[in-house]
Amino acid sequence: MALKVTNITFPGFCANCYLVCHEETKEAFLVDPGAYGARQSEYIKSQGVNLRYILLTHGHYDHIMGVRQFKEDFGAEVVIHENDEECLRSPIKSLAITHALNFPKTEADICLKDGDRLAFAGTEIEVIHTPGHTKGSVCYKIGDMLFTGDTLFKGTVGRTDFPGGSYKEIIESVNRLGALAGDYKVYPGHEGVTTLENERRNNPYMEGI
């Protein structure tokens, strides 16, 4: 499957936002637009893609602040787990209030549950519910790729000290990922790309994998 992944960067912004495009059909989805920029929007338009989804791994402000404007620009469907859906409307639940940010409220088009599948370019995006960082954290699996948000990072896991966080749940979640058959390229919400096999070997939070 010919999928191209581009990390859409925003100056002064540390979270990862990914544009994923099927190179033959030009269908695309955007993962975790934590900010918005006209230049970044123009870049996406320049690729000639049909942006079908805005996929959110969870509802914290640094992963959703750009959602409303990108939705307006492209008409993409906003997708989030049902347990984090309220974050799209709440500067408190999204933690935007802790940084005194002007929070652009929006609405979900699709509220997810574990095991849901989204049709995309003749295949499917599989939803894996991975609570721990938030109650509604998810990972998206398509082809040999995993978009893990703030659940799994290279060598570590996401924080669990925010409201709704649970150390027990995040350990269970990353070990569920570790138990997946085969290897995957892992695109996390912060810092660099890794592989699932690398995390099985080196991540101390993957117990007994």
C-alpha positions in Angstrom: 0.0 0.0 0.0 1.5 3.3 -1.2 1.1 5.6 1.8 3.2 8.7 2.2 3.6 10.2 5.7 4.7 13.9 6.1 5.2 15.5 9.5 3.5 18.9 9.3 5.5 21.2 11.5 4.5 24.4 13.2 7.2 26.8 14.5 7.6 26.7 18.2 5.3 23.7 18.5 6.6 20.4 19.8 3.8 17.9 19.1 3.7 15.9 15.9 1.1 16.3 13.2 1.1 13.8 10.4 -0.4 14.1 6.9 -0.9 10.6 5.4 -1.7 10.3 1.7 -2.4 7.3 -0.5 -0.2 8.2 -3.4 -2.5 6.5 -6.0 -6.0 7.6 -4.9 -4.8 10.9 -3.3 -7.1 10.2 -0.3 -5.5 11.5 2.9 -6.0 12.0 6.6 -4.4 14.3 9.1 -3.4 13.1 12.6 -3.4 15.4 15.6 -3.4 19.0 14.2 -2.4 20.7 17.5 -2.0 24.1 15.8 -3.1 25.8 12.6 -1.1 27.7 10.0 -2.1 29.1 6.7 1.2 28.0 5.2 0.6 24.4 6.4 -2.9 24.5 5.0 -1.6 25.7 1.6 1.0 22.9 1.6 -1.8 20.3 2.0 -3.8 21.9 -0.7 -0.7 21.9 -3.0 -0.5 18.1 -2.7 -3.9 17.8 -4.5 -5.3 15.5 -1.8 -8.8 14.7 -0.7 -8.5 15.1 3.0 -11.2 12.7 4.4 -10.4 12.6 8.1 -8.9 14.5 10.9 -7.9 11.7 13.3 -7.3 12.6 16.9 -5.4 10.3 19.2 -6.7 12.1 22.3 -8.2 15.3 23.4 -5.4 17.4 24.9 -5.0 20.9 23.5 -1.6 20.4 21.9 -3.2 17.7 19.6 -6.5 19.5 18.7 -6.1 23.3 18.6 -5.9 23.3 14.8 -8.9 21.0 14.3 -11.6 23.6 13.6 -9.7 25.6 11.0 -8.4 22.6 9.2 -12.0 21.2 9.1 -13.2 24.5 7.7 -10.5 24.5 5.0 -11.0 20.9 3.9 -14.4 19.6 5.0 -12.7 16.6 6.6 -14.6 14.5 9.2 -13.3 15.0 12.8 -12.7 11.6 14.5 -12.1 11.0 18.2 -12.9 8.4 20.9 -16.2 8.9 22.6 -14.4 9.3 26.0 -12.4 12.3 24.8 -15.1 13.9 22.6 -16.0 16.5 25.2 -12.4 17.8 25.0 -13.2 19.4 21.6 -15.6 21.8 23.4 -14.0 22.2 26.8 -10.9 24.4 27.5 -10.8 22.7 30.9 -10.9 19.0 29.8 -8.5 19.8 26.9 -6.2 21.5 29.4 -6.1 24.6 27.2 -7.1 26.7 30.2 -3.9 25.8 32.0 -2.0 27.8 29.3 -4.6 30.6 29.0 -5.1 29.7 25.3 -7.8 31.0 23.1 -9.5 27.7 22.5 -11.3 27.1 19.2 -14.2 24.8 20.1 -15.4 22.3 17.5 -17.5 19.1 17.3 -16.7 15.5 16.4 -18.2 13.9 13.3 -17.3 10.4 14.3 -17.0 9.2 17.9 -15.0 6.0 18.2 -15.0 2.8 20.2 -12.4 0.1 20.4 -12.2 -2.0 17.3 -13.9 0.4 15.0 -12.7 0.6 11.4 -12.7 3.6 9.1 -12.8 3.0 5.3 -9.8 4.6 3.6 -8.4 4.2 0.1 -9.7 0.7 -0.4 -8.5 -0.5 2.9 -9.3 0.3 6.6 -7.9 2.2 9.5 -8.2 0.1 12.7 -8.9 1.8 16.0 -7.2 0.5 19.1 -8.4 2.0 22.4 -5.4 2.6 24.6 -6.4 4.5 27.7 -3.9 5.6 30.3 -2.8 9.1 29.1 -6.4 10.0 28.8 -9.6 7.9 29.0 -10.1 8.2 25.3 -6.6 7.7 24.0 -6.5 5.6 20.8 -3.9 4.4 18.3 -4.6 4.1 14.6 -3.3 1.1 12.7 -3.1 1.0 8.9 -0.9 -1.2 6.9 2.5 -1.4 8.7 2.0 1.9 10.6 0.8 2.8 14.1 0.0 6.3 15.1 0.3 6.2 18.9 -0.3 9.7 20.1 0.8 10.1 23.7 0.4 6.4 24.5 3.7 5.0 23.2 6.9 7.0 22.6 10.4 5.8 21.7 11.7 4.2 24.9 8.9 5.4 27.1 5.2 6.0 27.5 3.0 9.1 28.0 2.3 10.9 31.2 -0.4 9.7 33.5 -0.7 12.5 36.0 -3.3 14.5 34.1 -7.0 14.2 34.9 -8.2 10.8 33.5 -4.7 9.4 33.4 -3.9 6.0 34.8 -0.5 4.3 35.1 -2.1 0.9 35.3 -4.1 1.5 32.1 -1.2 2.9 30.1 0.9 -0.2 31.0 -1.9 -2.4 29.9 -2.3 -0.4 26.7 1.4 -0.4 25.6 1.6 -4.1 26.3 -1.5 -4.7 24.1 0.4 -2.9 21.4 3.5 -5.0 22.0 1.4 -8.1 21.6 0.4 -7.2 18.0 1.6 -9.7 15.5 4.5 -8.4 13.3 6.3 -5.2 13.2 5.1 -1.6 12.7 6.5 1.8 12.1 5.5 3.8 15.1 4.6 7.5 14.7 4.2 9.0 18.2 2.7 12.3 19.3 6.0 13.7 20.3 9.7 13.3 19.3 10.9 10.8 16.8 9.6 7.8 14.9 10.4 4.3 16.1 9.3 0.7 15.4 7.3 -1.6 17.5 10.0 -4.2 17.4 12.5 -1.7 18.8 10.1 -0.9 21.6 9.6 -4.6 22.3 13.3 -4.9 22.8 14.1 -1.6 24.5 11.1 0.0 26.1 11.1 -0.9 29.8 7.3 -0.4 30.0 6.6 -3.4 27.7 6.7 -6.1 30.3 7.5 -9.6 29.2 7.1 -8.9 25.5 
